[in-house]
Amino acid sequence: MEPAWDEVAGVVPLPSGRLVRGRGLRRPPPPGPQPEFGLYLLGSPPPELPWPSRWLRWRDFGLPRDRRDAREALREAWERSAAQRVEVACGGGVGRTGTALACLAVLDGVPPGEAVAFVRARYHRRAVETPWQRRWVEEFRAP
């Protein structure tokens, strides 16, 4: 029997009950249901996927190239997560993905100063890898 979305590796429960999966694209997807929407944080376009997706140009260890577009894409992912299985992913699944998950937590009501700790406790202990990623989360505001 296939696991439910809330049992899949990398799925982070947000305070509202929304569920978002983080993962690294360099590893195979975990067993279980496929996402219904994906937000991909990469320096170049992601591979072709069988579900709707959005690409944010975001280099490894950096910040999104277009911060306004990033806020809009994160808002879209958060809104979709109310009714769809949403995946957020980068190459390794830690820094950029953790940063995006922390921003989604802010959109869901976690205070910006607590969002990094929230994601590290629920997703990956090294999520949000750089000082500038942490600062961006702490200053993150919805579009």
C-alpha positions as a Python dict, from the first residue, in 0.01 Angstrom:
ca = {
    (1, 'M'): (0, 0, 0),
    (2, 'E'): (132, 342, -99),
    (3, 'P'): (199, 585, 191),
    (4, 'A'): (-19, 894, 228),
    (5, 'W'): (134, 1235, 146),
    (6, 'D'): (178, 1314, 517),
    (7, 'E'): (386, 996, 556),
    (8, 'V'): (623, 1066, 266),
    (9, 'A'): (986, 1153, 346),
    (10, 'G'): (1054, 1527, 340),
    (11, 'V'): (694, 1639, 394),
    (12, 'V'): (679, 1933, 634),
    (13, 'P'): (355, 2007, 820),
    (14, 'L'): (297, 2381, 846),
    (15, 'P'): (108, 2525, 1147),
    (16, 'S'): (-218, 2549, 948),
    (17, 'G'): (-202, 2179, 860),
    (18, 'R'): (-85, 2238, 502),
    (19, 'L'): (177, 1989, 387),
    (20, 'V'): (472, 2068, 160),
    (21, 'R'): (743, 1824, 54),
    (22, 'G'): (1103, 1934, 29),
    (23, 'R'): (1360, 1724, -155),
    (24, 'G'): (1680, 1721, -353),
    (25, 'L'): (1651, 1653, -725),
    (26, 'R'): (1985, 1470, -733),
    (27, 'R'): (1817, 1183, -544),
    (28, 'P'): (1525, 975, -668),
    (29, 'P'): (1183, 1084, -542),
    (30, 'P'): (1065, 903, -230),
    (31, 'P'): (800, 635, -268),
    (32, 'G'): (445, 756, -244),
    (33, 'P'): (212, 985, -432),
    (34, 'Q'): (351, 1228, -686),
    (35, 'P'): (322, 1602, -633),
    (36, 'E'): (42, 1790, -803),
    (37, 'F'): (258, 2103, -828),
    (38, 'G'): (631, 2163, -800),
    (39, 'L'): (842, 2471, -731),
    (40, 'Y'): (1200, 2418, -850),
    (41, 'L'): (1485, 2637, -729),
    (42, 'L'): (1770, 2590, -973),
    (43, 'G'): (2028, 2784, -1174),
    (44, 'S'): (1895, 2629, -1495),
    (45, 'P'): (1552, 2496, -1597),
    (46, 'P'): (1441, 2172, -1427),
    (47, 'P'): (1390, 1849, -1617),
    (48, 'E'): (1052, 1787, -1779),
    (49, 'L'): (805, 1666, -1516),
    (50, 'P'): (460, 1506, -1546),
    (51, 'W'): (295, 1765, -1315),
    (52, 'P'): (256, 2143, -1334),
    (53, 'S'): (557, 2330, -1205),
    (54, 'R'): (726, 2665, -1175),
    (55, 'W'): (1098, 2737, -1200),
    (56, 'L'): (1277, 3001, -997),
    (57, 'R'): (1626, 3092, -1115),
    (58, 'W'): (1821, 3042, -793),
    (59, 'R'): (2190, 2949, -789),
    (60, 'D'): (2329, 2708, -530),
    (61, 'F'): (2416, 2877, -197),
    (62, 'G'): (2259, 3202, -319),
    (63, 'L'): (1929, 3383, -325),
    (64, 'P'): (1666, 3398, -599),
    (65, 'R'): (1770, 3613, -893),
    (66, 'D'): (1434, 3795, -893),
    (67, 'R'): (1312, 3837, -534),
    (68, 'R'): (967, 3969, -635),
    (69, 'D'): (910, 3669, -863),
    (70, 'A'): (1030, 3445, -578),
    (71, 'R'): (777, 3593, -335),
    (72, 'E'): (501, 3543, -592),
    (73, 'A'): (609, 3183, -663),
    (74, 'L'): (626, 3104, -292),
    (75, 'R'): (282, 3256, -242),
    (76, 'E'): (150, 3039, -527),
    (77, 'A'): (304, 2724, -375),
    (78, 'W'): (161, 2810, -33),
    (79, 'E'): (-186, 2876, -176),
    (80, 'R'): (-180, 2552, -377),
    (81, 'S'): (-73, 2354, -68),
    (82, 'A'): (-419, 2412, 83),
    (83, 'A'): (-567, 2161, -164),
    (84, 'Q'): (-277, 2003, -359),
    (85, 'R'): (37, 1800, -295),
    (86, 'V'): (315, 2058, -337),
    (87, 'E'): (686, 1985, -373),
    (88, 'V'): (969, 2236, -334),
    (89, 'A'): (1308, 2118, -454),
    (90, 'C'): (1661, 2221, -546),
    (91, 'G'): (1966, 2012, -633),
    (92, 'G'): (2063, 1896, -285),
    (93, 'G'): (1739, 1969, -104),
    (94, 'V'): (1892, 2159, 189),
    (95, 'G'): (1987, 2526, 141),
    (96, 'R'): (1755, 2666, -124),
    (97, 'T'): (1477, 2419, -41),
    (98, 'G'): (1511, 2490, 332),
    (99, 'T'): (1504, 2864, 264),
    (100, 'A'): (1187, 2830, 57),
    (101, 'L'): (1025, 2607, 321),
    (102, 'A'): (1109, 2866, 587),
    (103, 'C'): (945, 3136, 375),
    (104, 'L'): (637, 2915, 334),
    (105, 'A'): (630, 2880, 713),
    (106, 'V'): (631, 3262, 739),
    (107, 'L'): (337, 3277, 497),
    (108, 'D'): (164, 3023, 720),
    (109, 'G'): (206, 3236, 1032),
    (110, 'V'): (547, 3145, 1177),
    (111, 'P'): (727, 3464, 1285),
    (112, 'P'): (1016, 3536, 1044),
    (113, 'G'): (1272, 3521, 1327),
    (114, 'E'): (1158, 3167, 1415),
    (115, 'A'): (1111, 3022, 1066),
    (116, 'V'): (1465, 2885, 1021),
    (117, 'A'): (1449, 2696, 1352),
    (118, 'F'): (1100, 2574, 1260),
    (119, 'V'): (1225, 2422, 932),
    (120, 'R'): (1543, 2282, 1084),
    (121, 'A'): (1337, 2101, 1348),
    (122, 'R'): (1086, 1960, 1100),
    (123, 'Y'): (1279, 1912, 775),
    (124, 'H'): (1659, 1912, 790),
    (125, 'R'): (1895, 2024, 1065),
    (126, 'R'): (2113, 2216, 815),
    (127, 'A'): (1829, 2377, 619),
    (128, 'V'): (1899, 2740, 520),
    (129, 'E'): (2273, 2707, 466),
    (130, 'T'): (2410, 3059, 431),
    (131, 'P'): (2392, 3381, 635),
    (132, 'W'): (2229, 3564, 343),
    (133, 'Q'): (1961, 3292, 309),
    (134, 'R'): (1888, 3325, 681),
    (135, 'R'): (1869, 3704, 654),
    (136, 'W'): (1631, 3679, 358),
    (137, 'V'): (1398, 3454, 561),
    (138, 'E'): (1413, 3693, 857),
    (139, 'E'): (1316, 3983, 627),
    (140, 'F'): (1068, 3784, 417),
    (141, 'R'): (729, 3940, 361),
    (142, 'A'): (446, 3820, 141),
    (143, 'P'): (395, 3992, -196),
}
